[in-house]
Amino acid sequence: MMIAVTKVTMRLRLVAALALLLSGCDSGDGSPPPVDSSGSGSGSDAGPGDGGAGLDGGSANVCTGELYDACDPAASNCKNGATCKTYAQSSFSVCIPATCSGAAPCPMQNGAAVTCNNMGFCKPNAPNADCSAP
């Protein structure tokens, strides 16, 4: 009788250990853990307006619609007559001047020349790096 109780106890312990071990595993779908967007977390990641980098490695500051800032074409915040233009093959949208040409070249971006493409749009290599799209 004692041997039977010991075997049952060992099996229960084994099942409990396996359940505990497996409860620590993720779903295996490769997705990152959810982000605490309530601001109540105690992480060390920089928040909006403090100039630090966000979780995605980009800036935590939201773009204000200045020339060559990243923008959202569905709700553009571009200023001073600039247009939010999407460059699908480059995977970004950016505030650009209305048009450009040989007679009206693109304004510089942080001291670097910006290309006026064959459609008359200024196309920087990337949006300004000091902010992220709204």
N, C-alpha and C positions, 0 to 999 in steps of 0.2 A: 504494500500500500504506500509506503514511504517513497518508493522508486517512482510510482505513477504520479504522485503529487510533485515530485521534483522535476519530472519531464514536462508536466503541464506548466509549472512555474518557469522553467527555462524557455519554453515556447512562447509564453506570454512576454517574457523579458525580451526575447528576440524580436517579436512583433512590435513591441513598444520602441525598441531601439531603431528598427527600420522605419517606423512611422516618424520618429523624431528626425532621423537622418534625411528622409525624403521631404519633410516639411520645409527644409531650408533651401530646396532647389527652386529655381525659377521656372517659368513656363517653357523656356527653351526656344521662344520665337525670335530672340535676338533684339527685342525692343528694350530701350533703356527704361529704368524705373521711372515712375511718374514724378513730375516736378511739383514742388509745393508752391503754387502760384498765389497762395493767400498771404505770403510774406511773413508767416508765423514761424517758419523754420529757423534753425540755428546754424545754417551752413555758412561757409566763409566766402561764398561767391558774391561778387560785387553786385550792387543793386542799381536801379535806374538813377541817373543823375550824378553818380559818384565817379564816373570816368573809368571804372574798372571793366574788365572783360566779363561777358556773360557766359552762360553754360556752353554756348556754341562756339566760343572762342572769339566772337565778334565783339563789337563795342556795346555797352549797356545803354548808351545815349541814343535817343530816338532822333532821327534826322528831322531837320526843321524846314526842309524844302529849298535849301540853298542850291546853287548851281552844282551839278554832278552828285548831289545827295541821292541815296537810294530812295525809292518812292513806291507807293502802291497805286497802280493804274486805276483800280476800282474806286479809290478815294484819294486822289492826288492832293498833296499839300505843297506843290511846287509854287515858288514865289516869283514875283517880278516878271510875269508873262512866260515863265519857263513851262515846258510841257513834260509830263511823265511819259517817257518812251521806253517800251520793253524791247530788249535785244534778246530774243528767245534763244538763239544759238550760243550766246554768252551767258545765259541764265541770270540776267539781272535787269531791273528797271531803274531808270535814272532820270533826274530832272535835267533837261537840256534846253538851250535857247530855241526859239521858234524855228529858225532856219540858219543855214550857214552856206557859204560859197567862197570862191577864190577872193572875191572883193570883200566879203564879210566872214573872216576866218573864225574858228571856234575860240572862245576864251580859254586861257590856260587853266590847268587843274594843278594846284599846288606847285606851280613853276614848270610843269610838264606840258608839252604841246598835246592837243587833242585833235584827232582826225575828223575831218569833215567828209563823211562817206558820200558815195555816188548818188544817194537819195536826198542829199542836202541836210543831213542830220549830224550833229556832233556826237561822236562815239568814243567815250573814254575807255581805257583798258578795263576799268572797274569803277564802281561808285566810290565816293569819298570813304575812307577807312575809319573816320572818327565817329561814325554813327551807324545805326541800323534802320532798315525800313520801318515806317510806322505800322 
